Amino acid sequence: MSEAGATPAAASESAAAVNDPAWRIVDGEPDYDVVVIGGGPAGLSAALNLVRARKRTLVLDSNRPRHSATLVSHGFLTRDGVSPLDLRQLARDEVSGYAEAEIQFALVSSVEQEDEHFRVRASGVRGSADRDVTARRVVVTAGLAETLPRIQGIRSYYGTALHSCLECDGYDKRDQPLAMIGETDDLAERALLLTSWSDTVTAFTNGSDVALSVVGEETLLAAGVTVERRPIAEITGDRTGMTGITLDDGTALDIRAGFIRPVWTAPLDYLAALPLDRDDDGLVRIDSVGRTSLPGVYAAGDITPPGPQQLIVAAGAGAKVSAAILADAIHAKR
Protein backbone atom coordinates (compact mmCIF):
# COMPACT_ATOMS: atom_id res chain seq x y z
CA MET A 1 0.00 0.00 0.00
CA SER A 2 1.56 3.28 -1.10
CA GLU A 3 1.87 6.00 1.52
CA ALA A 4 3.38 9.48 1.27
CA GLY A 5 6.75 8.12 2.36
CA ALA A 6 6.89 5.28 -0.16
CA THR A 7 9.77 5.20 -2.61
CA PRO A 8 9.00 6.14 -6.25
CA ALA A 9 9.84 2.61 -7.35
CA ALA A 10 7.46 1.08 -4.81
CA ALA A 11 4.69 3.51 -5.71
CA SER A 12 5.19 2.79 -9.41
CA GLU A 13 5.12 -0.98 -8.83
CA SER A 14 1.93 -0.73 -6.75
CA ALA A 15 0.23 1.51 -9.28
CA ALA A 16 1.13 -0.91 -12.06
CA ALA A 17 -0.58 -3.72 -10.14
CA VAL A 18 -3.79 -1.72 -9.94
CA ASN A 19 -3.64 -0.71 -13.61
CA ASP A 20 -3.22 -4.33 -14.68
CA PRO A 21 -6.52 -5.33 -16.38
CA ALA A 22 -6.30 -8.68 -14.57
CA TRP A 23 -6.59 -6.93 -11.19
CA ARG A 24 -9.97 -7.63 -9.59
CA ILE A 25 -11.58 -7.47 -6.18
CA VAL A 26 -13.00 -10.61 -4.63
CA ASP A 27 -16.14 -12.08 -6.23
CA GLY A 28 -19.38 -10.45 -5.17
CA GLU A 29 -17.76 -7.09 -4.50
CA PRO A 30 -17.76 -4.10 -6.87
CA ASP A 31 -14.64 -3.40 -8.90
CA TYR A 32 -14.04 -0.09 -7.14
CA ASP A 33 -15.07 1.76 -4.03
CA VAL A 34 -15.49 4.93 -6.05
CA VAL A 35 -15.58 5.89 -9.72
CA VAL A 36 -14.81 9.57 -10.34
CA ILE A 37 -16.13 10.95 -13.63
CA GLY A 38 -13.94 13.85 -14.72
CA GLY A 39 -10.22 14.45 -14.25
CA GLY A 40 -10.11 18.18 -13.57
CA PRO A 41 -9.24 19.88 -10.24
CA ALA A 42 -12.47 18.74 -8.56
CA GLY A 43 -12.20 15.12 -9.65
CA LEU A 44 -8.50 14.71 -9.01
CA SER A 45 -8.74 16.43 -5.63
CA ALA A 46 -11.51 14.04 -4.62
CA ALA A 47 -9.52 11.08 -5.94
CA LEU A 48 -6.34 12.07 -4.09
CA ASN A 49 -8.12 12.25 -0.76
CA LEU A 50 -10.01 9.02 -1.44
CA VAL A 51 -6.93 6.96 -2.29
CA ARG A 52 -5.15 8.33 0.76
CA ALA A 53 -8.12 6.97 2.72
CA ARG A 54 -7.42 3.58 1.07
CA LYS A 55 -10.47 3.66 -1.21
CA ARG A 56 -10.02 1.87 -4.53
CA THR A 57 -10.71 4.68 -6.98
CA LEU A 58 -11.03 4.85 -10.77
CA VAL A 59 -10.89 8.25 -12.49
CA LEU A 60 -12.42 8.36 -15.97
CA ASP A 61 -11.50 11.52 -17.88
CA SER A 62 -12.63 12.40 -21.42
CA ASN A 63 -9.59 14.71 -21.80
CA ARG A 64 -11.81 17.53 -23.09
CA PRO A 65 -11.30 20.34 -20.53
CA ARG A 66 -13.52 23.41 -20.89
CA HIS A 67 -10.49 25.68 -20.42
CA SER A 68 -8.44 24.05 -23.20
CA ALA A 69 -7.90 27.45 -24.86
CA THR A 70 -6.47 28.97 -21.65
CA LEU A 71 -2.70 29.23 -21.65
CA VAL A 72 -2.19 30.32 -18.02
CA SER A 73 -4.32 29.86 -14.89
CA HIS A 74 -4.29 32.08 -11.82
CA GLY A 75 -5.45 32.11 -8.23
CA PHE A 76 -4.30 28.60 -7.28
CA LEU A 77 -1.96 28.84 -4.28
CA THR A 78 1.61 27.72 -5.08
CA ARG A 79 0.63 27.39 -8.77
CA ASP A 80 -0.29 30.94 -9.79
CA GLY A 81 0.59 31.37 -13.47
CA VAL A 82 0.85 27.67 -14.25
CA SER A 83 -0.50 26.18 -17.47
CA PRO A 84 -3.83 24.39 -16.84
CA LEU A 85 -2.44 21.40 -18.76
CA ASP A 86 0.60 21.27 -16.49
CA LEU A 87 -1.59 21.59 -13.41
CA ARG A 88 -3.71 18.61 -14.52
CA GLN A 89 -0.61 16.54 -15.28
CA LEU A 90 0.91 17.29 -11.87
CA ALA A 91 -2.34 16.24 -10.22
CA ARG A 92 -2.60 13.05 -12.28
CA ASP A 93 0.97 12.13 -11.35
CA GLU A 94 0.25 12.64 -7.65
CA VAL A 95 -2.94 10.56 -7.69
CA SER A 96 -1.52 7.72 -9.79
CA GLY A 97 1.36 7.33 -7.34
CA TYR A 98 -1.00 5.48 -5.00
CA ALA A 99 -1.73 1.77 -5.34
CA GLU A 100 -5.45 2.35 -4.84
CA ALA A 101 -5.67 4.70 -7.85
CA GLU A 102 -6.34 4.16 -11.53
CA ILE A 103 -6.72 6.94 -14.09
CA GLN A 104 -7.92 6.34 -17.63
CA PHE A 105 -8.89 8.53 -20.57
CA ALA A 106 -12.44 7.44 -21.37
CA LEU A 107 -15.77 9.03 -22.23
CA VAL A 108 -18.53 7.81 -19.92
CA SER A 109 -21.62 6.66 -21.82
CA SER A 110 -23.90 5.51 -19.00
CA VAL A 111 -24.24 5.18 -15.25
CA GLU A 112 -26.90 2.86 -13.86
CA GLN A 113 -27.84 1.73 -10.39
CA GLU A 114 -27.76 -2.03 -9.87
CA ASP A 115 -28.96 -3.07 -6.42
CA GLU A 116 -26.55 -1.39 -3.99
CA HIS A 117 -23.89 -0.69 -6.59
CA PHE A 118 -23.48 1.47 -9.70
CA ARG A 119 -22.46 0.25 -13.14
CA VAL A 120 -20.39 2.65 -15.22
CA ARG A 121 -19.72 2.17 -18.93
CA ALA A 122 -17.21 4.24 -20.87
CA SER A 123 -15.58 4.34 -24.31
CA GLY A 124 -11.83 4.61 -24.31
CA VAL A 125 -10.16 7.62 -25.90
CA ARG A 126 -6.57 8.16 -27.04
CA GLY A 127 -6.14 4.41 -27.51
CA SER A 128 -7.50 3.40 -24.10
CA ALA A 129 -9.75 0.38 -23.73
CA ASP A 130 -13.49 0.59 -23.15
CA ARG A 131 -14.59 0.13 -19.56
CA ASP A 132 -17.57 -1.57 -17.92
CA VAL A 133 -17.11 -1.47 -14.15
CA THR A 134 -19.05 -1.41 -10.90
CA ALA A 135 -18.56 0.82 -7.87
CA ARG A 136 -20.07 1.47 -4.48
CA ARG A 137 -20.20 5.20 -5.14
CA VAL A 138 -19.89 7.62 -8.06
CA VAL A 139 -18.56 11.17 -8.07
CA VAL A 140 -19.58 13.40 -10.98
CA THR A 141 -17.06 16.17 -11.66
CA ALA A 142 -17.24 16.32 -15.46
CA GLY A 143 -17.17 19.89 -16.72
CA LEU A 144 -19.55 21.94 -18.84
CA ALA A 145 -19.74 22.57 -22.56
CA GLU A 146 -19.53 26.21 -23.55
CA THR A 147 -20.81 28.11 -26.56
CA LEU A 148 -19.31 31.48 -27.46
CA PRO A 149 -21.28 34.28 -29.17
CA ARG A 150 -21.24 33.80 -32.95
CA ILE A 151 -18.76 36.54 -33.82
CA GLN A 152 -16.07 36.29 -36.48
CA GLY A 153 -12.60 36.06 -34.98
CA ILE A 154 -13.72 35.53 -31.40
CA ARG A 155 -12.13 32.09 -31.05
CA SER A 156 -8.82 33.33 -32.43
CA TYR A 157 -8.27 35.44 -29.32
CA TYR A 158 -10.11 33.39 -26.71
CA GLY A 159 -7.60 32.43 -24.03
CA THR A 160 -5.14 35.22 -24.89
CA ALA A 161 -6.86 38.62 -25.23
CA LEU A 162 -10.36 37.44 -24.36
CA HIS A 163 -11.27 35.35 -21.31
CA SER A 164 -14.33 34.20 -19.40
CA CYS A 165 -13.09 34.23 -15.77
CA LEU A 166 -12.83 37.74 -14.35
CA GLU A 167 -11.22 36.63 -11.09
CA CYS A 168 -8.64 34.57 -12.98
CA ASP A 169 -7.57 37.07 -15.64
CA GLY A 170 -8.85 40.52 -14.64
CA TYR A 171 -5.57 41.54 -13.00
CA ASP A 172 -3.58 40.91 -16.17
CA LYS A 173 -5.97 43.10 -18.21
CA ARG A 174 -6.08 45.91 -15.66
CA ASP A 175 -6.13 49.62 -16.48
CA GLN A 176 -6.98 49.28 -20.16
CA PRO A 177 -10.24 49.60 -22.11
CA LEU A 178 -12.08 46.31 -21.71
CA ALA A 179 -15.03 44.66 -23.42
CA MET A 180 -17.65 42.53 -21.70
CA ILE A 181 -19.38 40.54 -24.46
CA GLY A 182 -22.42 38.41 -23.81
CA GLU A 183 -26.03 37.63 -24.57
CA THR A 184 -27.24 36.44 -21.16
CA ASP A 185 -29.21 38.14 -18.42
CA ASP A 186 -26.22 38.47 -16.09
CA LEU A 187 -24.24 40.63 -18.52
CA ALA A 188 -24.84 43.81 -16.50
CA GLU A 189 -23.65 42.21 -13.28
CA ARG A 190 -20.48 40.90 -14.91
CA ALA A 191 -19.76 44.27 -16.51
CA LEU A 192 -20.05 45.92 -13.09
CA LEU A 193 -17.62 43.39 -11.63
CA LEU A 194 -15.17 44.20 -14.39
CA THR A 195 -14.90 47.81 -13.15
CA SER A 196 -12.72 46.43 -10.33
CA TRP A 197 -9.93 46.17 -12.90
CA SER A 198 -10.66 48.98 -15.36
CA ASP A 199 -12.37 52.37 -15.40
CA THR A 200 -13.18 51.93 -19.11
CA VAL A 201 -15.61 49.07 -19.64
CA THR A 202 -18.02 48.55 -22.54
CA ALA A 203 -20.83 46.01 -22.25
CA PHE A 204 -21.62 44.53 -25.68
CA THR A 205 -25.01 42.83 -26.08
CA ASN A 206 -24.14 41.89 -29.69
CA GLY A 207 -27.57 43.00 -30.88
CA SER A 208 -29.38 40.50 -28.62
CA ASP A 209 -32.42 41.19 -26.46
CA VAL A 210 -30.40 40.63 -23.32
CA ALA A 211 -32.37 41.70 -20.24
CA LEU A 212 -30.64 44.96 -19.32
CA SER A 213 -33.45 46.56 -17.35
CA VAL A 214 -33.74 50.35 -17.14
CA VAL A 215 -32.50 50.20 -13.56
CA GLY A 216 -29.68 47.90 -14.61
CA GLU A 217 -28.60 50.15 -17.46
CA GLU A 218 -28.75 53.24 -15.27
CA THR A 219 -26.55 51.48 -12.73
CA LEU A 220 -24.05 50.61 -15.45
CA LEU A 221 -23.93 54.17 -16.74
CA ALA A 222 -23.50 55.52 -13.21
CA ALA A 223 -20.53 53.18 -12.78
CA GLY A 224 -18.99 54.48 -16.01
CA VAL A 225 -19.84 51.42 -18.08
CA THR A 226 -20.82 52.08 -21.69
CA VAL A 227 -23.62 49.92 -23.13
CA GLU A 228 -23.22 48.99 -26.80
CA ARG A 229 -26.25 47.26 -28.32
CA ARG A 230 -25.15 47.17 -31.96
CA PRO A 231 -24.10 43.75 -33.28
CA ILE A 232 -20.41 42.95 -33.50
CA ALA A 233 -19.20 42.08 -37.00
CA GLU A 234 -15.68 40.97 -36.14
CA ILE A 235 -12.94 40.77 -33.55
CA THR A 236 -9.93 42.08 -35.44
CA GLY A 237 -6.27 41.34 -34.90
CA ASP A 238 -2.91 40.38 -36.31
CA ARG A 239 0.16 38.48 -35.22
CA THR A 240 0.57 40.77 -32.24
CA GLY A 241 -2.89 39.88 -30.93
CA MET A 242 -6.34 41.43 -30.81
CA THR A 243 -6.40 44.95 -32.27
CA GLY A 244 -10.06 45.99 -32.00
CA ILE A 245 -13.77 45.34 -32.34
CA THR A 246 -15.66 46.20 -35.53
CA LEU A 247 -19.43 46.66 -35.37
CA ASP A 248 -21.92 45.73 -38.11
CA ASP A 249 -22.18 49.33 -39.27
CA GLY A 250 -18.41 49.57 -39.78
CA THR A 251 -17.61 51.39 -36.54
CA ALA A 252 -14.14 50.36 -35.34
CA LEU A 253 -13.43 50.45 -31.59
CA ASP A 254 -9.93 50.42 -30.16
CA ILE A 255 -10.51 47.73 -27.55
CA ARG A 256 -7.78 45.11 -27.41
CA ALA A 257 -8.85 42.90 -24.53
CA GLY A 258 -11.90 41.84 -22.62
CA PHE A 259 -14.14 39.11 -21.35
CA ILE A 260 -16.84 36.86 -22.76
CA ARG A 261 -19.85 35.38 -21.07
CA PRO A 262 -20.26 32.00 -22.81
CA VAL A 263 -23.46 29.98 -22.65
CA TRP A 264 -22.73 26.94 -20.51
CA THR A 265 -24.61 23.67 -20.84
CA ALA A 266 -24.40 20.47 -18.82
CA PRO A 267 -23.78 17.41 -21.08
CA LEU A 268 -25.11 14.79 -18.69
CA ASP A 269 -27.00 12.39 -20.96
CA TYR A 270 -25.00 9.52 -19.47
CA LEU A 271 -26.79 10.14 -16.15
CA ALA A 272 -30.27 9.85 -17.69
CA ALA A 273 -31.00 6.59 -15.87
CA LEU A 274 -30.39 8.16 -12.46
CA PRO A 275 -33.12 10.23 -10.72
CA LEU A 276 -30.87 13.20 -9.92
CA ASP A 277 -32.34 16.55 -8.93
CA ARG A 278 -31.13 19.29 -11.29
CA ASP A 279 -31.75 23.03 -11.45
CA ASP A 280 -33.21 25.07 -14.33
CA ASP A 281 -29.78 25.22 -15.99
CA GLY A 282 -29.36 21.45 -15.84
CA LEU A 283 -26.73 21.61 -13.08
CA VAL A 284 -26.73 18.86 -10.46
CA ARG A 285 -28.12 20.00 -7.13
CA ILE A 286 -26.04 19.05 -4.10
CA ASP A 287 -25.99 19.61 -0.36
CA SER A 288 -23.23 21.51 1.42
CA VAL A 289 -20.73 18.66 1.05
CA GLY A 290 -21.55 17.37 -2.42
CA ARG A 291 -24.24 14.74 -1.89
CA THR A 292 -26.82 14.60 -4.68
CA SER A 293 -30.47 13.63 -4.29
CA LEU A 294 -29.51 9.99 -4.97
CA PRO A 295 -27.59 8.24 -2.16
CA GLY A 296 -24.23 7.02 -3.40
CA VAL A 297 -23.87 9.70 -6.07
CA TYR A 298 -21.91 12.88 -5.39
CA ALA A 299 -20.96 15.89 -7.50
CA ALA A 300 -18.47 18.75 -7.40
CA GLY A 301 -17.08 21.51 -9.58
CA ASP A 302 -18.58 23.34 -12.54
CA ILE A 303 -21.36 20.77 -12.98
CA THR A 304 -22.98 21.99 -9.75
CA PRO A 305 -24.63 25.39 -9.04
CA PRO A 306 -23.61 28.15 -9.54
CA GLY A 307 -21.51 26.75 -12.40
CA PRO A 308 -17.97 27.72 -13.48
CA GLN A 309 -15.70 28.96 -10.71
CA GLN A 310 -11.96 29.19 -10.11
CA LEU A 311 -9.85 26.03 -10.19
CA ILE A 312 -9.00 26.30 -6.51
CA VAL A 313 -12.70 26.43 -5.62
CA ALA A 314 -13.32 23.27 -7.65
CA ALA A 315 -10.42 21.51 -5.94
CA GLY A 316 -11.82 22.44 -2.53
CA ALA A 317 -15.24 21.11 -3.52
CA GLY A 318 -13.63 17.80 -4.51
CA ALA A 319 -11.97 17.52 -1.12
CA LYS A 320 -15.31 18.13 0.62
CA VAL A 321 -16.92 15.35 -1.42
CA SER A 322 -14.22 12.88 -0.41
CA ALA A 323 -14.83 13.69 3.25
CA ALA A 324 -18.58 13.13 2.76
CA ILE A 325 -17.92 9.75 1.12
CA LEU A 326 -15.72 8.62 3.98
CA ALA A 327 -18.34 9.68 6.54
CA ASP A 328 -21.10 7.90 4.61
CA ALA A 329 -19.00 4.75 4.30
CA ILE A 330 -18.49 4.61 8.07
CA HIS A 331 -22.19 5.11 8.75
CA ALA A 332 -23.07 2.38 6.25
CA LYS A 333 -21.06 -0.13 8.31
CA ARG A 334 -23.03 0.52 11.48
Number of C-alpha atoms within 10 A of each C-alpha: 12 21 14 11 7 13 12 12 10 16 20 16 16 19 21 18 15 20 18 10 9 8 11 12 11 8 7 6 13 19 22 23 22 27 28 25 26 27 29 30 27 31 32 28 25 30 34 25 19 25 25 18 13 17 20 22 28 26 24 25 25 20 16 16 19 16 19 11 15 17 14 18 20 22 16 16 8 8 14 12 14 15 15 22 17 12 17 16 14 11 19 22 11 15 26 25 26 28 26 27 29 25 20 20 22 24 21 24 15 18 21 16 17 10 7 11 19 22 20 22 19 22 18 18 15 10 9 11 14 16 17 15 16 23 24 19 23 26 27 25 27 29 29 23 16 14 11 17 18 12 13 13 15 18 15 17 19 21 17 17 19 24 23 21 17 21 15 19 22 22 13 12 19 18 14 16 17 28 24 26 25 25 20 16 14 13 22 25 13 19 27 19 14 25 20 14 20 17 16 18 24 22 25 24 25 21 15 13 11 17 15 18 11 9 9 15 16 14 15 22 13 10 15 15 25 17 19 17 15 15 16 24 19 18 22 21 15 8 6 6 14 23 18 16 23 19 19 14 10 11 11 17 13 13 20 21 23 28 25 23 21 17 14 20 16 18 14 18 11 16 16 11 11 14 10 17 13 15 12 6 14 16 23 26 21 20 10 11 18 26 22 23 17 12 12 20 22 26 28 34 30 26 26 27 17 13 17 18 15 18 21 18 17 25 20 16 25 32 23 20 26 26 17 16 25 15 11 14 15 9 9 8 6 5
